Amino acid sequence: MRKIILLGSSTVGAFLLATTALVLAGLHDKLAPADVIVVPGNTIAPDGRPGPRLQARLDVALVQFQAGRAPRILVSGATGKEGFDEAASMARYLQSRGVPTSAIIEDNQGWTTDATARNAALLMRTHGWKSAMIATQYFHVPRFRLALERSGIAVSGNVHAPYFELRDLYSVPRETVGYAVYYVRH
């Protein structure tokens, strides 16, 4: 019984340590020039506009674009349960904030983090772009970075969207498991 308690405590301790490392890595922004800023999709509101979490991702990417860290933004998503093309909604949002249409690349086949990474890698190779900056939620930064790097993309920097909600209590431990699965599987 004592060995079971020790094993259980060790497992919980390792999980909490990994989760803490993931959160700290995601909260540590690395600002660096890149060929493109990649923003993965998220929930679209019933009116077709990006939801608050996705707006936060786009806003932080917009700040980096306006600072001249990258000349273009790649928005990636799919048509979710709301019935809207996430990438198109993201592009409209950025255009309404002054980003030229020519600086926005849409990927409407970004169903998953892995699909977004593979699609971004293909687009980047096609255009001869070498480096990417990522803009997403703090807990998603490490797994998204890993997915892009495993797809052959040099990730020069990352920024996290300053948006926190109660749902993060689920999302953070989920990402810890997700990162471990990506690390082993890919």
N, CA, C and O atoms as a DFTB+ gen file, in Angstrom:
744 C
 N C O
     1  1       0.830      -1.201       0.000
     2  2       0.000       0.000       0.000
     3  2       0.868       1.255       0.000
     4  3       0.565       2.238      -0.677
     5  1       1.948       1.202       0.771
     6  2       2.841       2.352       0.858
     7  2       3.492       2.656      -0.496
     8  3       3.685       3.818      -0.852
     9  1       3.825       1.608      -1.240
    10  2       4.425       1.792      -2.567
    11  2       3.426       2.424      -3.531
    12  3       3.800       3.246      -4.369
    13  1       2.168       2.044      -3.413
    14  2       1.128       2.610      -4.273
    15  2       0.960       4.100      -3.982
    16  3       0.838       4.908      -4.903
    17  1       0.955       4.459      -2.699
    18  2       0.833       5.864      -2.308
    19  2       2.044       6.651      -2.800
    20  3       1.892       7.767      -3.296
    21  1       3.221       6.095      -2.674
    22  2       4.436       6.754      -3.131
    23  2       4.428       6.931      -4.655
    24  3       4.787       7.990      -5.171
    25  1       4.015       5.879      -5.359
    26  2       3.928       5.954      -6.814
    27  2       2.893       7.003      -7.242
    28  3       3.154       7.802      -8.141
    29  1       1.741       6.998      -6.610
    30  2       0.695       7.969      -6.918
    31  2       1.150       9.388      -6.638
    32  3       0.919      10.289      -7.445
    33  1       1.789       9.590      -5.511
    34  2       2.293      10.921      -5.151
    35  2       3.363      11.383      -6.134
    36  3       3.394      12.554      -6.515
    37  1       4.223      10.485      -6.539
    38  2       5.277      10.816      -7.502
    39  2       4.682      11.184      -8.858
    40  3       5.139      12.121      -9.512
    41  1       3.664      10.442      -9.269
    42  2       3.009      10.714     -10.544
    43  2       2.331      12.076     -10.521
    44  3       2.472      12.859     -11.461
    45  1       1.606      12.357      -9.466
    46  2       0.934      13.659      -9.335
    47  2       1.980      14.776      -9.279
    48  3       1.807      15.820      -9.909
    49  1       3.046      14.561      -8.540
    50  2       4.117      15.561      -8.444
    51  2       4.759      15.836      -9.800
    52  3       4.999      16.992     -10.150
    53  1       5.036      14.785     -10.562
    54  2       5.632      14.954     -11.887
    55  2       4.677      15.701     -12.820
    56  3       5.098      16.564     -13.591
    57  1       3.390      15.362     -12.739
    58  2       2.397      16.038     -13.576
    59  2       2.320      17.522     -13.221
    60  3       2.283      18.367     -14.116
    61  1       2.297      17.843     -11.950
    62  2       2.232      19.246     -11.526
    63  2       3.487      20.004     -11.935
    64  3       3.406      21.166     -12.335
    65  1       4.639      19.362     -11.839
    66  2       5.894      19.986     -12.261
    67  2       5.883      20.252     -13.769
    68  3       6.285      21.327     -14.213
    69  1       5.425      19.281     -14.547
    70  2       5.352      19.444     -16.004
    71  2       4.361      20.553     -16.370
    72  3       4.621      21.352     -17.270
    73  1       3.235      20.597     -15.673
    74  2       2.232      21.626     -15.937
    75  2       2.781      23.013     -15.616
    76  3       2.552      23.964     -16.364
    77  1       3.498      23.125     -14.516
    78  2       4.110      24.405     -14.147
    79  2       5.126      24.840     -15.199
    80  3       5.168      26.012     -15.573
    81  1       5.934      23.918     -15.673
    82  2       6.927      24.229     -16.698
    83  2       6.242      24.692     -17.978
    84  3       6.691      25.647     -18.613
    85  1       5.161      24.024     -18.360
    86  2       4.413      24.386     -19.559
    87  2       3.858      25.803     -19.430
    88  3       3.983      26.601     -20.359
    89  1       3.257      26.118     -18.308
    90  2       2.671      27.447     -18.098
    91  2       3.756      28.523     -18.121
    92  3       3.588      29.557     -18.768
    93  1       4.858      28.288     -17.425
    94  2       5.931      29.279     -17.386
    95  2       6.530      29.505     -18.774
    96  3       6.824      30.640     -19.149
    97  1       6.710      28.434     -19.529
    98  2       7.243      28.569     -20.891
    99  2       6.282      29.369     -21.758
   100  3       6.713      30.203     -22.554
   101  1       4.994      29.126     -21.614
   102  2       4.004      29.826     -22.419
   103  2       3.842      31.288     -22.061
   104  3       3.504      32.106     -22.917
   105  1       4.079      31.623     -20.811
   106  2       3.959      33.015     -20.372
   107  2       5.197      33.844     -20.700
   108  3       5.174      35.073     -20.621
   109  1       6.276      33.158     -21.069
   110  2       7.532      33.848     -21.397
   111  2       7.562      34.166     -22.890
   112  3       7.913      33.316     -23.708
   113  1       7.193      35.387     -23.232
   114  2       7.198      35.803     -24.633
   115  2       8.631      35.960     -25.126
   116  3       9.509      36.429     -24.402
   117  1       8.844      35.561     -26.363
   118  2      10.135      35.737     -27.016
   119  2       9.870      36.545     -28.283
   120  3       9.293      36.045     -29.248
   121  1      10.300      37.792     -28.259
   122  2      10.070      38.691     -29.387
   123  2      11.262      38.620     -30.329
   124  3      12.395      38.897     -29.936
   125  1      10.997      38.247     -31.569
   126  2      12.056      38.113     -32.560
   127  2      11.465      38.294     -33.943
   128  3      10.287      38.006     -34.158
   129  1      12.269      38.769     -34.884
   130  2      11.763      38.907     -36.249
   131  2      11.432      37.547     -36.849
   132  3      12.035      36.532     -36.498
   133  1      10.462      37.546     -37.762
   134  2      10.051      36.311     -38.423
   135  2       9.514      36.661     -39.808
   136  3       9.185      37.812     -40.092
   137  1       9.434      35.654     -40.651
   138  2       8.847      35.834     -41.968
   139  2       7.324      35.921     -41.897
   140  3       6.688      36.544     -42.747
   141  1       6.746      35.285     -40.871
   142  2       5.295      35.228     -40.750
   143  2       4.903      34.988     -39.291
   144  3       5.618      34.310     -38.552
   145  1       3.783      35.538     -38.889
   146  2       3.196      35.242     -37.577
   147  2       2.075      34.239     -37.830
   148  3       1.206      34.481     -38.667
   149  1       2.087      33.122     -37.118
   150  2       1.071      32.087     -37.293
   151  2       0.111      32.125     -36.106
   152  3       0.518      32.040     -34.947
   153  1      -1.178      32.257     -36.431
   154  2      -2.221      32.319     -35.403
   155  2      -3.199      31.173     -35.629
   156  3      -3.907      31.158     -36.636
   157  1      -3.250      30.208     -34.704
   158  2      -4.218      29.114     -34.852
   159  2      -5.623      29.565     -34.463
   160  3      -5.797      30.455     -33.630
   161  1      -6.608      28.940     -35.074
   162  2      -8.002      29.304     -34.846
   163  2      -8.531      28.905     -33.481
   164  3      -7.866      28.227     -32.698
   165  1      -9.742      29.347     -33.230
   166  2     -10.453      29.036     -31.998
   167  2     -11.915      29.389     -32.237
   168  3     -12.334      29.556     -33.382
   169  1     -12.667      29.499     -31.202
   170  2     -14.111      29.676     -31.286
   171  2     -14.531      30.966     -32.007
   172  3     -13.971      32.041     -31.794
   173  1     -15.533      30.804     -32.860
   174  2     -16.163      31.935     -33.541
   175  2     -17.507      32.185     -32.850
   176  3     -18.246      31.247     -32.551
   177  1     -17.810      33.451     -32.603
   178  2     -19.071      33.821     -31.954
   179  2     -20.248      33.561     -32.900
   180  3     -20.051      33.439     -34.109
   181  1     -21.462      33.474     -32.364
   182  2     -22.644      33.227     -33.200
   183  2     -22.862      34.248     -34.314
   184  3     -23.534      33.951     -35.302
   185  1     -22.297      35.453     -34.163
   186  2     -22.452      36.470     -35.208
   187  2     -21.352      36.400     -36.267
   188  3     -21.308      37.235     -37.170
   189  1     -20.458      35.403     -36.159
   190  2     -19.410      35.220     -37.160
   191  2     -18.094      35.909     -36.853
   192  3     -17.128      35.760     -37.602
   193  1     -18.041      36.652     -35.775
   194  2     -16.792      37.315     -35.385
   195  2     -15.980      36.393     -34.472
   196  3     -16.545      35.509     -33.828
   197  1     -14.663      36.592     -34.411
   198  2     -13.854      35.790     -33.484
   199  2     -14.342      35.958     -32.050
   200  3     -14.673      37.065     -31.624
   201  1     -14.383      34.857     -31.312
   202  2     -14.720      34.916     -29.895
   203  2     -13.617      35.631     -29.122
   204  3     -12.565      35.927     -29.689
   205  1     -13.836      35.914     -27.845
   206  2     -12.861      36.673     -27.051
   207  2     -11.461      36.054     -27.009
   208  3     -10.465      36.772     -27.096
   209  1     -11.379      34.738     -26.879
   210  2     -10.082      34.073     -26.828
   211  2      -9.347      34.254     -28.161
   212  3      -8.153      34.552     -28.185
   213  1     -10.061      34.072     -29.249
   214  2      -9.461      34.216     -30.570
   215  2      -9.118      35.676     -30.862
   216  3      -8.088      35.957     -31.476
   217  1      -9.960      36.597     -30.434
   218  2      -9.643      38.030     -30.584
   219  2      -8.339      38.365     -29.880
   220  3      -7.528      39.133     -30.398
   221  1      -8.137      37.793     -28.706
   222  2      -6.904      38.059     -27.953
   223  2      -5.690      37.555     -28.728
   224  3      -4.651      38.214     -28.745
   225  1      -5.811      36.402     -29.363
   226  2      -4.707      35.884     -30.187
   227  2      -4.421      36.838     -31.347
   228  3      -3.269      37.168     -31.629
   229  1      -5.482      37.267     -32.006
   230  2      -5.317      38.156     -33.156
   231  2      -4.760      39.513     -32.733
   232  3      -3.926      40.084     -33.436
   233  1      -5.207      40.030     -31.599
   234  2      -4.724      41.324     -31.117
   235  2      -3.234      41.288     -30.801
   236  3      -2.515      42.238     -31.111
   237  1      -2.764      40.211     -30.192
   238  2      -1.343      40.125     -29.859
   239  2      -0.516      39.933     -31.134
   240  3       0.609      40.427     -31.219
   241  1      -1.058      39.225     -32.119
   242  2      -0.371      39.103     -33.408
   243  2      -0.328      40.469     -34.107
   244  3       0.679      40.835     -34.712
   245  1      -1.423      41.205     -34.016
   246  2      -1.491      42.528     -34.620
   247  2      -0.425      43.459     -34.040
   248  3       0.207      44.212     -34.780
   249  1      -0.229      43.413     -32.749
   250  2       0.804      44.238     -32.108
   251  2       2.180      43.903     -32.685
   252  3       2.973      44.802     -32.966
   253  1       2.461      42.615     -32.862
   254  2       3.762      42.205     -33.417
   255  2       3.893      42.631     -34.881
   256  3       4.963      43.059     -35.313
   257  1       2.812      42.512     -35.631
   258  2       2.811      42.948     -37.024
   259  2       3.075      44.451     -37.102
   260  3       3.906      44.899     -37.893
   261  1       2.372      45.223     -36.288
   262  2       2.536      46.684     -36.290
   263  2       3.925      47.109     -35.825
   264  3       4.423      48.163     -36.222
   265  1       4.550      46.285     -34.980
   266  2       5.908      46.569     -34.512
   267  2       6.952      46.207     -35.572
   268  3       8.141      46.467     -35.387
   269  1       6.509      45.608     -36.680
   270  2       7.410      45.268     -37.764
   271  2       8.183      43.979     -37.569
   272  3       9.191      43.754     -38.238
   273  1       7.725      43.130     -36.660
   274  2       8.444      41.874     -36.416
   275  2       8.215      40.845     -37.516
   276  3       9.012      39.922     -37.681
   277  1       7.121      41.003     -38.272
   278  2       6.843      40.111     -39.400
   279  2       5.991      40.876     -40.412
   280  3       5.139      41.676     -40.026
   281  1       6.219      40.632     -41.706
   282  2       5.465      41.358     -42.730
   283  2       4.113      40.741     -43.093
   284  3       3.371      41.294     -43.905
   285  1       3.797      39.592     -42.488
   286  2       2.530      38.927     -42.830
   287  2       2.044      38.090     -41.649
   288  3       2.805      37.736     -40.748
   289  1       0.736      37.788     -41.690
   290  2       0.106      36.970     -40.649
   291  2      -0.625      35.830     -41.332
   292  3      -1.422      36.042     -42.246
   293  1      -0.345      34.626     -40.880
   294  2      -1.041      33.428     -41.358
   295  2      -2.099      33.064     -40.326
   296  3      -1.778      32.768     -39.175
   297  1      -3.359      33.086     -40.741
   298  2      -4.456      32.700     -39.859
   299  2      -4.930      31.320     -40.290
   300  3      -5.175      31.074     -41.471
   301  1      -5.053      30.430     -39.324
   302  2      -5.385      29.046     -39.640
   303  2      -6.542      28.563     -38.785
   304  3      -6.568      28.767     -37.571
   305  1      -7.487      27.926     -39.433
   306  2      -8.631      27.365     -38.729
   307  2      -9.468      26.564     -39.705
   308  3      -9.064      26.328     -40.843
   309  1     -10.602      26.163     -39.261
   310  2     -11.510      25.372     -40.096
   311  2     -12.926      25.867     -39.845
   312  3     -13.133      26.834     -39.111
   313  1     -13.880      25.215     -40.444
   314  2     -15.273      25.554     -40.175
   315  2     -15.707      24.751     -38.958
   316  3     -15.799      23.524     -39.006
   317  1     -15.971      25.453     -37.878
   318  2     -16.330      24.797     -36.633
   319  2     -17.828      24.568     -36.512
   320  3     -18.587      24.770     -37.461
   321  1     -18.230      24.144     -35.332
   322  2     -19.649      23.846     -35.099
   323  2     -20.538      25.068     -35.254
   324  3     -21.749      24.943     -35.435
   325  1     -19.932      26.263     -35.182
   326  2     -20.695      27.496     -35.347
   327  2     -21.093      27.710     -36.803
   328  3     -22.000      28.492     -37.090
   329  1     -20.409      27.006     -37.742
   330  2     -20.728      27.111     -39.161
   331  2     -19.973      28.200     -39.904
   332  3     -20.310      28.519     -41.044
   333  1     -18.956      28.774     -39.274
   334  2     -18.177      29.842     -39.900
   335  2     -16.755      29.378     -40.177
   336  3     -16.189      28.597     -39.413
   337  1     -16.188      29.859     -41.263
   338  2     -14.791      29.618     -41.603
   339  2     -13.942      30.478     -40.669
   340  3     -13.940      31.705     -40.774
   341  1     -13.223      29.826     -39.757
   342  2     -12.425      30.560     -38.774
   343  2     -11.396      31.457     -39.441
   344  3     -11.244      32.617     -39.059
   345  1     -10.682      30.926     -40.444
   346  2      -9.630      31.710     -41.100
   347  2     -10.206      32.968     -41.757
   348  3      -9.614      34.043     -41.663
   349  1     -11.345      32.837     -42.413
   350  2     -11.973      34.003     -43.053
   351  2     -12.408      35.026     -42.005
   352  3     -12.238      36.229     -42.202
   353  1     -12.960      34.559     -40.912
   354  2     -13.376      35.453     -39.831
   355  2     -12.165      36.173     -39.230
   356  3     -12.218      37.368     -38.938
   357  1     -11.076      35.421     -39.052
   358  2      -9.846      36.004     -38.512
   359  2      -9.290      37.062     -39.469
   360  3      -8.857      38.132     -39.041
   361  1      -9.308      36.753     -40.758
   362  2      -8.800      37.695     -41.761
   363  2      -9.621      38.981     -41.746
   364  3      -9.056      40.074     -41.770
   365  1     -10.952      38.862     -41.708
   366  2     -11.819      40.051     -41.661
   367  2     -11.513      40.904     -40.423
   368  3     -11.472      42.132     -40.496
   369  1     -11.302      40.235     -39.298
   370  2     -10.994      40.946     -38.055
   371  2      -9.707      41.763     -38.215
   372  3      -9.662      42.939     -37.855
   373  1      -8.670      41.133     -38.753
   374  2      -7.395      41.827     -38.941
   375  2      -7.520      42.961     -39.955
   376  3      -6.951      44.035     -39.760
   377  1      -8.262      42.728     -41.033
   378  2      -8.470      43.776     -42.042
   379  2      -9.189      44.976     -41.437
   380  3      -8.881      46.121     -41.767
   381  1     -10.146      44.714     -40.552
   382  2     -10.889      45.814     -39.918
   383  2     -10.004      46.629     -38.984
   384  3     -10.374      47.727     -38.569
   385  1      -8.847      46.093     -38.660
   386  2      -7.894      46.799     -37.790
   387  2      -6.680      47.309     -38.569
   388  3      -5.651      47.653     -37.988
   389  1      -6.823      47.352     -39.896
   390  2      -5.806      48.000     -40.713
   391  2      -4.757      47.111     -41.351
   392  3      -3.856      47.618     -42.019
   393  1      -4.842      45.801     -41.169
   394  2      -3.860      44.925     -41.809
   395  2      -4.259      44.768     -43.275
   396  3      -5.390      44.380     -43.567
   397  1      -3.348      45.063     -44.197
   398  2      -3.675      44.933     -45.616
   399  2      -3.999      43.482     -45.984
   400  3      -3.397      42.549     -45.453
   401  1      -4.937      43.309     -46.880
   402  2      -5.327      41.973     -47.337
   403  2      -4.122      41.208     -47.845
   404  3      -4.027      39.995     -47.654
   405  1      -3.206      41.905     -48.490
   406  2      -2.020      41.253     -49.058
   407  2      -1.079      40.707     -47.985
   408  3      -0.211      39.889     -48.292
   409  1      -1.234      41.141     -46.739
   410  2      -0.371      40.675     -45.647
   411  2      -0.997      39.530     -44.855
   412  3      -0.410      39.055     -43.883
   413  1      -2.186      39.086     -45.265
   414  2      -2.895      38.022     -44.545
   415  2      -2.987      36.786     -45.421
   416  3      -3.441      36.853     -46.563
   417  1      -2.553      35.660     -44.880
   418  2      -2.650      34.386     -45.578
   419  2      -3.656      33.542     -44.805
   420  3      -3.552      33.398     -43.587
   421  1      -4.630      32.986     -45.520
   422  2      -5.669      32.176     -44.885
   423  2      -5.447      30.692     -45.141
   424  3      -5.223      30.270     -46.275
   425  1      -5.512      29.919     -44.081
   426  2      -5.499      28.453     -44.167
   427  2      -6.805      27.980     -43.547
   428  3      -6.961      28.025     -42.326
   429  1      -7.739      27.530     -44.365
   430  2      -9.032      27.094     -43.827
   431  2      -9.100      25.583     -43.632
   432  3     -10.183      25.007     -43.531
   433  1      -7.920      24.943     -43.579
   434  2      -7.850      23.500     -43.326
   435  2      -7.125      23.191     -42.013
   436  3      -6.611      22.087     -41.831
   437  1      -7.084      24.156     -41.111
   438  2      -6.409      23.986     -39.821
   439  2      -7.332      23.382     -38.778
   440  3      -7.684      24.038     -37.798
   441  1      -7.722      22.135     -38.988
   442  2      -8.664      21.449     -38.090
   443  2      -8.074      21.192     -36.708
   444  3      -8.789      21.194     -35.707
   445  1      -6.764      20.971     -36.665
   446  2      -6.081      20.650     -35.410
   447  2      -4.771      21.425     -35.358
   448  3      -4.369      22.045     -36.342
   449  1      -4.116      21.388     -34.217
   450  2      -2.800      22.006     -34.086
   451  2      -1.828      21.378     -35.076
   452  3      -1.045      22.079     -35.717
   453  1      -1.882      20.067     -35.195
   454  2      -0.983      19.358     -36.110
   455  2      -1.265      19.757     -37.559
   456  3      -0.329      19.983     -38.326
   457  1      -2.536      19.846     -37.943
   458  2      -2.886      20.245     -39.309
   459  2      -2.423      21.675     -39.586
   460  3      -1.900      21.959     -40.664
   461  1      -2.611      22.565     -38.632
   462  2      -2.147      23.941     -38.792
   463  2      -0.637      23.971     -39.002
   464  3      -0.145      24.694     -39.868
   465  1       0.096      23.191     -38.215
   466  2       1.555      23.158     -38.344
   467  2       1.977      22.627     -39.716
   468  3       2.854      23.203     -40.360
   469  1       1.359      21.533     -40.164
   470  2       1.711      20.967     -41.473
   471  2       1.361      21.927     -42.605
   472  3       2.142      22.098     -43.541
   473  1       0.192      22.550     -42.519
   474  2      -0.221      23.497     -43.556
   475  2       0.683      24.722     -43.576
   476  3       1.053      25.207     -44.645
   477  1       1.035      25.219     -42.406
   478  2       1.938      26.378     -42.323
   479  2       3.294      26.028     -42.923
   480  3       3.881      26.828     -43.653
   481  1       3.790      24.836     -42.615
   482  2       5.091      24.419     -43.154
   483  2       5.054      24.362     -44.679
   484  3       5.991      24.806     -45.341
   485  1       3.987      23.822     -45.228
   486  2       3.852      23.729     -46.682
   487  2       3.800      25.128     -47.319
   488  3       4.488      25.395     -48.305
   489  1       2.981      26.008     -46.746
   490  2       2.886      27.376     -47.253
   491  2       4.223      28.104     -47.151
   492  3       4.623      28.818     -48.070
   493  1       4.897      27.919     -46.042
   494  2       6.174      28.594     -45.844
   495  2       7.220      28.099     -46.832
   496  3       7.961      28.901     -47.400
   497  1       7.290      26.806     -47.040
   498  2       8.242      26.265     -48.019
   499  2       7.913      26.766     -49.424
   500  3       8.811      27.117     -50.190
   501  1       6.628      26.798     -49.757
   502  2       6.194      27.269     -51.078
   503  2       6.644      28.705     -51.338
   504  3       7.034      29.044     -52.456
   505  1       6.590      29.541     -50.311
   506  2       6.944      30.954     -50.456
   507  2       8.402      31.255     -50.094
   508  3       8.845      32.396     -50.219
   509  1       9.140      30.250     -49.652
   510  2      10.534      30.466     -49.286
   511  2      10.727      31.150     -47.944
   512  3      11.791      31.711     -47.681
   513  1       9.706      31.111     -47.092
   514  2       9.814      31.718     -45.769
   515  2      10.473      30.728     -44.825
   516  3      10.176      29.534     -44.868
   517  1      11.354      31.211     -43.983
   518  2      12.155      30.334     -43.120
   519  2      11.730      30.333     -41.649
   520  3      11.889      29.319     -40.969
   521  1      11.197      31.438     -41.151
   522  2      10.934      31.529     -39.710
   523  2       9.516      31.999     -39.409
   524  3       8.897      32.725     -40.187
   525  1       9.032      31.566     -38.268
   526  2       7.683      31.926     -37.841
   527  2       7.682      32.375     -36.386
   528  3       8.465      31.897     -35.566
   529  1       6.795      33.292     -36.096
   530  2       6.470      33.664     -34.724
   531  2       5.068      33.117     -34.486
   532  3       4.232      33.138     -35.389
   533  1       4.811      32.633     -33.292
   534  2       3.481      32.111     -33.002
   535  2       2.764      33.015     -32.005
   536  3       3.375      33.611     -31.118
   537  1       1.443      33.092     -32.183
   538  2       0.600      33.895     -31.293
   539  2      -0.596      33.035     -30.905
   540  3      -1.465      32.748     -31.729
   541  1      -0.629      32.631     -29.641
   542  2      -1.701      31.778     -29.150
   543  2      -1.807      31.923     -27.632
   544  3      -1.135      32.771     -27.045
   545  1      -2.642      31.106     -26.993
   546  2      -2.775      31.153     -25.538
   547  2      -1.504      30.599     -24.887
   548  3      -0.821      29.754     -25.465
   549  1      -1.199      31.077     -23.694
   550  2       0.018      30.691     -22.988
   551  2       0.163      29.179     -22.853
   552  3       1.264      28.651     -23.006
   553  1      -0.920      28.482     -22.571
   554  2      -0.826      27.043     -22.364
   555  2      -0.648      26.282     -23.674
   556  3      -0.229      25.124     -23.659
   557  1      -0.957      26.912     -24.804
   558  2      -0.853      26.279     -26.122
   559  2       0.500      26.521     -26.783
   560  3       0.867      25.809     -27.717
   561  1       1.244      27.521     -26.307
   562  2       2.523      27.888     -26.917
   563  2       3.476      26.697     -27.027
   564  3       3.969      26.442     -28.126
   565  1       3.766      25.950     -25.951
   566  2       4.751      24.874     -26.084
   567  2       4.360      23.791     -27.104
   568  3       5.204      23.362     -27.891
   569  1       3.113      23.349     -27.104
   570  2       2.698      22.285     -28.035
   571  2       2.662      22.803     -29.465
   572  3       3.043      22.082     -30.387
   573  1       2.215      24.028     -29.668
   574  2       2.176      24.598     -31.014
   575  2       3.599      24.782     -31.546
   576  3       3.871      24.509     -32.716
   577  1       4.497      25.242     -30.685
   578  2       5.902      25.390     -31.067
   579  2       6.473      24.028     -31.470
   580  3       7.132      23.909     -32.503
   581  1       6.220      23.016     -30.661
   582  2       6.707      21.667     -30.953
   583  2       6.153      21.165     -32.287
   584  3       6.893      20.606     -33.097
   585  1       4.865      21.364     -32.511
   586  2       4.245      20.904     -33.763
   587  2       4.874      21.588     -34.972
   588  3       5.148      20.932     -35.977
   589  1       5.106      22.897     -34.889
   590  2       5.725      23.613     -35.999
   591  2       7.170      23.158     -36.216
   592  3       7.588      22.930     -37.351
   593  1       7.918      23.027     -35.143
   594  2       9.309      22.598     -35.279
   595  2       9.406      21.197     -35.859
   596  3      10.288      20.922     -36.673
   597  1       8.512      20.312     -35.449
   598  2       8.508      18.954     -36.000
   599  2       8.072      18.930     -37.461
   600  3       8.319      17.956     -38.171
   601  1       7.422      20.005     -37.907
   602  2       7.034      20.132     -39.317
   603  2       8.123      20.833     -40.129
   604  3       7.950      21.083     -41.321
   605  1       9.239      21.146     -39.481
   606  2      10.374      21.744     -40.181
   607  2      10.430      23.252     -40.166
   608  3      11.175      23.849     -40.943
   609  1       9.653      23.889     -39.291
   610  2       9.614      25.349     -39.208
   611  2      10.526      25.834     -38.083
   612  3      10.491      25.307     -36.971
   613  1      11.335      26.833     -38.382
   614  2      12.139      27.485     -37.346
   615  2      11.240      28.507     -36.651
   616  3      10.824      29.494     -37.259
   617  1      10.951      28.268     -35.399
   618  2      10.112      29.192     -34.626
   619  2      11.044      30.188     -33.944
   620  3      11.754      29.855     -32.994
   621  1      11.023      31.414     -34.452
   622  2      11.940      32.431     -33.937
   623  2      11.432      33.098     -32.670
   624  3      12.221      33.593     -31.866
   625  1      10.118      33.114     -32.491
   626  2       9.570      33.788     -31.331
   627  2       8.148      33.361     -31.045
   628  3       7.525      32.651     -31.834
   629  1       7.646      33.798     -29.918
   630  2       6.271      33.491     -29.544
   631  2       5.730      34.565     -28.610
   632  3       6.456      35.159     -27.812
   633  1       4.430      34.787     -28.741
   634  2       3.723      35.697     -27.838
   635  2       2.436      35.013     -27.401
   636  3       1.807      34.272     -28.157
   637  1       2.072      35.285     -26.165
   638  2       0.830      34.694     -25.665
   639  2      -0.261      35.754     -25.601
   640  3      -0.007      36.929     -25.337
   641  1      -1.467      35.304     -25.848
   642  2      -2.625      36.195     -25.776
   643  2      -2.961      36.432     -24.310
   644  3      -3.157      35.475     -23.561
   645  1      -3.031      37.683     -23.891
   646  2      -3.324      37.976     -22.486
   647  2      -4.816      37.836     -22.180
   648  3      -5.497      38.812     -21.865
   649  1      -5.298      36.614     -22.280
   650  2      -6.705      36.342     -22.032
   651  2      -6.790      35.099     -21.157
   652  3      -6.269      34.041     -21.509
   653  1      -7.440      35.237     -20.035
   654  2      -7.574      34.133     -19.098
   655  2      -9.051      33.945     -18.781
   656  3      -9.799      34.914     -18.654
   657  1      -9.455      32.702     -18.656
   658  2     -10.843      32.420     -18.308
   659  2     -10.899      31.136     -17.483
   660  3      -9.917      30.398     -17.397
   661  1     -12.034      30.885     -16.893
   662  2     -12.223      29.709     -16.048
   663  2     -11.918      28.417     -16.802
   664  3     -11.434      27.447     -16.218
   665  1     -12.203      28.412     -18.093
   666  2     -11.940      27.232     -18.927
   667  2     -10.463      26.817     -18.907
   668  3     -10.138      25.664     -19.189
   669  1      -9.574      27.753     -18.574
   670  2      -8.145      27.443     -18.513
   671  2      -7.843      26.358     -17.480
   672  3      -6.852      25.640     -17.611
   673  1      -8.687      26.233     -16.458
   674  2      -8.485      25.184     -15.453
   675  2      -8.563      23.794     -16.083
   676  3      -7.959      22.843     -15.586
   677  1      -9.301      23.690     -17.164
   678  2      -9.358      22.444     -17.945
   679  2      -8.266      22.429     -19.009
   680  3      -7.608      21.410     -19.216
   681  1      -8.077      23.555     -19.677
   682  2      -7.162      23.626     -20.816
   683  2      -5.706      23.398     -20.427
   684  3      -4.967      22.752     -21.170
   685  1      -5.284      23.911     -19.290
   686  2      -3.885      23.778     -18.891
   687  2      -3.492      22.313     -18.667
   688  3      -2.515      21.865     -19.267
   689  1      -4.210      21.542     -17.831
   690  2      -3.819      20.135     -17.688
   691  2      -3.988      19.341     -18.987
   692  3      -3.220      18.416     -19.251
   693  1      -4.977      19.693     -19.788
   694  2      -5.178      19.031     -21.079
   695  2      -3.960      19.239     -21.971
   696  3      -3.522      18.313     -22.653
   697  1      -3.417      20.439     -21.967
   698  2      -2.233      20.729     -22.783
   699  2      -1.006      19.984     -22.271
   700  3      -0.138      19.610     -23.060
   701  1      -0.923      19.766     -20.974
   702  2       0.199      19.001     -20.435
   703  2       0.179      17.592     -21.015
   704  3       1.210      17.077     -21.448
   705  1      -0.988      16.979     -21.021
   706  2      -1.136      15.641     -21.607
   707  2      -0.909      15.719     -23.116
   708  3      -0.222      14.874     -23.690
   709  1      -1.491      16.738     -23.756
   710  2      -1.334      16.914     -25.200
   711  2       0.122      17.064     -25.610
   712  3       0.544      16.494     -26.616
   713  1       0.880      17.813     -24.855
   714  2       2.302      18.010     -25.161
   715  2       3.037      16.675     -25.078
   716  3       3.829      16.337     -25.958
   717  1       2.772      15.929     -24.024
   718  2       3.435      14.629     -23.851
   719  2       3.097      13.695     -25.021
   720  3       3.976      13.004     -25.537
   721  1       1.846      13.674     -25.432
   722  2       1.420      12.831     -26.570
   723  2       2.130      13.285     -27.846
   724  3       2.652      12.455     -28.591
   725  1       2.152      14.600     -28.105
   726  2       2.840      15.121     -29.292
   727  2       4.315      14.754     -29.253
   728  3       4.891      14.345     -30.262
   729  1       4.913      14.900     -28.096
   730  2       6.347      14.657     -27.961
   731  2       6.682      13.190     -28.299
   732  3       7.659      12.908     -28.992
   733  1       5.866      12.288     -27.803
   734  2       6.098      10.859     -28.018
   735  2       5.677      10.430     -29.417
   736  3       6.392       9.675     -30.077
   737  1       4.530      10.904     -29.870
   738  2       3.941      10.439     -31.127
   739  2       4.611      11.013     -32.363
   740  3       4.757      10.309     -33.361
   741  1       5.011      12.242     -32.323
   742  2       5.516      12.903     -33.551
   743  2       7.002      12.814     -33.623
   744  3       7.604      13.309     -34.575
